[in-house]
Amino acid sequence: MVTPILRLLNFVPKTIRCVPGLSGNFLLAQSPALRIAALPGQPCRMTSFFNKIPAENIWKGVTSVSNAGKKRGRGKGTGRKTAKNLNRGQVIGVGKLNIMWPGLSAPILQGKDLVRQQQLPEDTERMAKLVKMRDEMSTFRYLRLLPIERGWSGTKLPGRSIGPPDPVGDDAFEGFDTKVLEFKSVFHMKGNFGRRRRMSCMAITGNGKGLAGFGLAKSVDGRSAVKRARNRAGQKLMYIELYNNHTVMHDFFTQFGRTKIFVTQKPEGFGLVCHRAIKTMCEVIGIKDLYAKVEGSTNLQHIVKAFFIGLLKQKTHKQMAEEKGLHLVEFKKEQGYFPKVIASPTKCRSKAELKPDELLDYSQYVMDGRVVLKKKKYPKFYVNTPGWQIHLKKYLWRRNHDDVRLRMVTEQGEIRSFLTDKYPEAKPQVWVKKRQEEQPEE
């Protein structure tokens, strides 16, 4: 027991004697200032799991939740470290006294001179630096993003832009933008490795002019998965035909697995009314106006694949005219429904050549004979109540007044009757308050 105690001391006494004592051994020194007593020779264990296991594993045993508990929704906030690491900033050989130890906190040789142990000036800000370092580590800060940089749900990765793919040789992806569609953790069970956890990322890249591609990648690290998916999307580019650079060529139906999508062409200024994944894909491709209805499964990967299959199966106006042997005519409301021929076949068929059972409805032709499911609209719950019938009787005499007033103001600039020219008094009365405002001040 003498050796370990003397190692803890910074000095060695001149004379040490071992005297048998009552219940143990006592160490006596000639110097009266030194009185060291060794504990009786009891067996003790100097190691435990506290100094064998790292601090992170010890904290994990206290704060973690079992897999069964996670499935039940417990421990949602345990991934956050709340304990301070008191060893942060501590360096072996550096303490409060600020002593320079050759071979530990300083080199043994400095040039040709031998470095000796010496005490340096006291560092008064040492404790303040340590406290600041520990406080910065313990405080949890959420990632703040600009509103235009946010994804589908705040700072989560799906829906966010991650830049263009990496250049391949001399070819750079100028004008391209990549957005994440899916980012999740997946598990794979193997007999030799057990349950392996990896991050899966699905991304789409495009230049906003009809050139786009999507890629799926997995990796142990989330960053490498995002990088792989972005580069794979750049390697699988496809060109998609656009109508007037703002919408799809025509309405179409597409399907992948149990996911069905009905896409409708819309006029300029309508916007994107569709699933958020389809909206993100349209922004990258360059589609500005579209309506899409998803039926069946909403598996995101199936939605992406089904939408791309439908875009690639689109037919140009010339192809449709040649396939049917008929002229393709366009009617638009903004053009007064005036017919406009946009494609003609090489040889147009006559009316006698048309088959009686041939599909001539354009909407069903482009949808492959399918029709969008429209749910039946049931009447409101209050329609058959007595109070609603009384309301209809009171409202009957003025039920179209709002529409008539709006049409008069739009067409004639004021509310007037067809008898106003002959009878000027056939005008609506002006309220007293409005009449006073119209009178000029004297």
VENVENTA-V753718 format. One record per pair of residues at least 4 apart in sequence whose ideal C-beta (glycine too) atoms are under 8 Angstrom apart, sorted by the first residue. I is the first residue (numbers start at 1). J is the second residue. Records with the same first field share a line. If there is no record, write none. Layout:
BEGIN
I->J / J
END
This chain:
BEGIN
1->5 / 25 / 38 / 39 / 41
2->6 / 16 / 18 / 27 / 38
3->7
4->8
5->9 / 27 / 36 / 38
6->12
13->29 / 30 / 31 / 34
14->29 / 30 / 31
15->29 / 30
16->27 / 28 / 29
17->27 / 28
18->25 / 27
19->25 / 26 / 28
20->25
21->25 / 26
23->40
24->38 / 39 / 40 / 41
25->38 / 41
26->37 / 38
27->36 / 37 / 38
28->35
29->34 / 35 / 36
47->51 / 52
48->52
49->53 / 58
50->58
53->57 / 58
54->58
55->59 / 85 / 87
56->60
57->61
58->62
59->63 / 81 / 83
60->64
63->78 / 82
64->75 / 78
65->69 / 70 / 74 / 75 / 78
66->70
67->71
68->72
69->74 / 75
70->74 / 75
80->140
81->138
82->138
83->138
84->88 / 134 / 135 / 137 / 138
85->134 / 137
86->90 / 134
88->130 / 133 / 134 / 137
89->129 / 130 / 133 / 134
90->94 / 130
91->105
92->104 / 105
93->101 / 104 / 105
94->98 / 105
95->99
96->122 / 126
97->119 / 122
98->119 / 120 / 121 / 122 / 123 / 126
99->105 / 117 / 118 / 119 / 120
100->105 / 106 / 115 / 117 / 118 / 119 / 120
101->105 / 106 / 117
102->106 / 107 / 108 / 114 / 115 / 116 / 117
103->107 / 108
106->115
107->115
108->114 / 115
109->113 / 114 / 115
110->115
125->129
126->130
127->131
128->132
129->133
130->134
131->135
132->136
133->137
134->138
135->139
142->155
143->155
144->155
145->149 / 150 / 154 / 155 / 160
146->150
149->160 / 161
150->154 / 155 / 159 / 160
151->155 / 156 / 157 / 158 / 159 / 160 / 180
152->156 / 158 / 159 / 276
153->158 / 159
156->160 / 183
157->180 / 183 / 201 / 226
158->180 / 181 / 182 / 183
159->179 / 180 / 181 / 276 / 280
160->179 / 180
161->177 / 178 / 179
162->178 / 179 / 180 / 203 / 226 / 230
163->177 / 178 / 230
164->172 / 173 / 174 / 175 / 176 / 177 / 178 / 205 / 234
165->173 / 176 / 178 / 205 / 230 / 231 / 233 / 234 / 235
166->227 / 230 / 231 / 234
167->171 / 172 / 173
168->234 / 235
173->205 / 207 / 234
175->207 / 208 / 209
176->205 / 206 / 207 / 234
177->205 / 206 / 207 / 208 / 284
178->203 / 204 / 205 / 230 / 233 / 234 / 284
179->203 / 204 / 205 / 280 / 283 / 284
180->201 / 202 / 203 / 226 / 229
181->202 / 203 / 204 / 214 / 277 / 280 / 281 / 300 / 304
182->200 / 201 / 202 / 300 / 301
183->199 / 200 / 201 / 202 / 222 / 225 / 226
184->199 / 200
185->197 / 198 / 199 / 200
186->197 / 198 / 199 / 200 / 218
187->195 / 196 / 197 / 198
188->195 / 196 / 198
189->194 / 195 / 196
190->194 / 196
197->220
198->218 / 219 / 220 / 225
199->218 / 219 / 220 / 221 / 222 / 225
200->216 / 217 / 218 / 225
201->216 / 217 / 218 / 222 / 225 / 226 / 228 / 229
202->214 / 215 / 216 / 229 / 300 / 301 / 304
203->214 / 215 / 226 / 229 / 230 / 233
204->212 / 213 / 214 / 215 / 233 / 280 / 281 / 284 / 304
205->212 / 213 / 214 / 215 / 230 / 233 / 234 / 237 / 284
206->211 / 212 / 213 / 284 / 285 / 286
207->211 / 212 / 286
208->283 / 284 / 285 / 286
209->245 / 286
210->239 / 240 / 241 / 242 / 285 / 286
211->237 / 238 / 239 / 240
212->237 / 238 / 240 / 281 / 284 / 285
213->233 / 234 / 235 / 236 / 237 / 238
214->233 / 236 / 281 / 304 / 308
215->228 / 229 / 230 / 231 / 232 / 233 / 234 / 235 / 236
216->229 / 232 / 301
217->225 / 226 / 228 / 229 / 232
218->225 / 228
219->224 / 225 / 228
220->224
221->225
222->226
223->227
224->228
225->229
226->230
227->231
228->232
229->233
230->234
231->235
232->236
238->308 / 312
240->285 / 311 / 312 / 314
241->249 / 314 / 316
242->246 / 247 / 248 / 249 / 285 / 286 / 287
243->247 / 248 / 249 / 250 / 265
244->268
245->286
246->268 / 287 / 288 / 289
247->265 / 266 / 267 / 268 / 287 / 288 / 289 / 290
248->252 / 263 / 265 / 287 / 290 / 311 / 314
249->265 / 314 / 315 / 316 / 317
250->265 / 314 / 315 / 320 / 366
251->262 / 263 / 264 / 265 / 363 / 366 / 367
252->263 / 310 / 313 / 314 / 366 / 367
253->260 / 261 / 262 / 263 / 310 / 367 / 368 / 370
254->260 / 261 / 263 / 306 / 307 / 309 / 310 / 313
255->259 / 260 / 261 / 306 / 309
256->302 / 303 / 305 / 306 / 309
257->297 / 299 / 302 / 306
258->296 / 297 / 299 / 302
259->294 / 295 / 296 / 297 / 298 / 299 / 302 / 303 / 306
260->294 / 295 / 296 / 306
261->278 / 292 / 293 / 294 / 295 / 303 / 306 / 307 / 310
262->292 / 293 / 295 / 367 / 370 / 372
263->290 / 291 / 292 / 307 / 310
264->290 / 291 / 292 / 293
265->289 / 290
266->270 / 271 / 273 / 289 / 290 / 291
267->289 / 332 / 334
268->288 / 289
269->289
270->289 / 290 / 291
271->288 / 289
272->278 / 279 / 282 / 283 / 287 / 288 / 289 / 290
273->290 / 291 / 292
274->278 / 279 / 282 / 290 / 291 / 292 / 293 / 294
275->279 / 292 / 294 / 298 / 303
276->280
277->281 / 300 / 303 / 304
278->282 / 290 / 292 / 294 / 303 / 307
279->283
280->284
281->285 / 304 / 307 / 308
282->286 / 287 / 288 / 290
283->287
285->311
292->307
293->372
294->298 / 303
295->373
297->302
298->303
299->303
300->304
301->305
302->306
303->307
304->308
305->309
306->310
307->311
308->312
309->313
310->314
315->319 / 320 / 323 / 366
316->320 / 343
317->321 / 328 / 342 / 343
318->322 / 343
319->323
320->324 / 328 / 343 / 365 / 366
321->325 / 326 / 327 / 328 / 343 / 344 / 345
322->345 / 346
324->345 / 365
325->345 / 347 / 348 / 349 / 353
326->345 / 348 / 349
327->341 / 343 / 344 / 345 / 348
328->341 / 342 / 343 / 344
329->339 / 340 / 341 / 342
330->339 / 340 / 341 / 342
331->335 / 337 / 338 / 339 / 340
332->337 / 338 / 340
333->337
335->340
344->348
345->349
349->353 / 354
350->354
354->358 / 360
359->364 / 365 / 369
360->365
361->365
362->366
363->367
364->369 / 370 / 371
365->369
367->371 / 372
379->383
382->387 / 388
383->388
384->388
385->389
386->390
387->391
388->392
389->393
390->394
391->395
392->396
395->399
400->404
401->405
402->406
403->407
404->408
405->409 / 415
406->410
407->411
408->412 / 414 / 415 / 416
409->413 / 414 / 415
412->416
415->427 / 428
416->420 / 426 / 427
417->426 / 427
419->423 / 426
420->424 / 426 / 427
430->434 / 435 / 438
431->435
432->436
433->437
434->438
435->439
END
